[in-house]
């Protein structure tokens, strides 16, 4: 059962523009959401997170938005840079469970 | 601290052989996780340790899989009688809380 879905396998944007990566979830018990970035031959690296008590969290060029009623979150990268090119995973966890569920990932390509 | 390390980085084995992977977490982290990732998918949870206690196991972890974390430090994941379907990237992660997990580079297993 895929409780976390990233429906866009790839996204291509121009350097300097905004990148918007989307994620949907089905389990209403999820209360903590994270974005990870993965380069080839490396493990995922934590990028930014948001608790379900918030609807926005910002860290430099990265902002995560959470819409609990729609069970949707998004990651905005502004401005996008070529070094942001990677696979981005959305992940979610619930307070009563120790496993973290990941989406299938979105490959972001930022063109110079 | 150098982060989470995993050994070996690559393993090629013949079907039916046993393999063992090692994970060294970040030293102050008491939580340790194992995940499996196949091509085009996000990491899938396998098992979770808090200190030396294995507190949760996914149904993905068949009887051929066993994990240990003696003394609450490093962890090993053993796969007995490997099958071609076991070919995947095996990721280890550690954390101090249930939220942000730090991943190692992974061990890529190929079963021929």
Interface residues (C-beta under 8 A of the other chain):
Chain A: X4 X6 X9 X32 X34 X36 X41 X42 X43 X44 X45 X46 X49 X89 X91 X93 X95 X97 X98 X99 X100 X101 X102 X103 X104 X105
Chain B: X4 X31 X33 X40 X41 X42 X43 X44 X45 X48 X55 X56 X58 X91 X93 X98 X99 X100 X101 X102 X103 X104 X105 X106
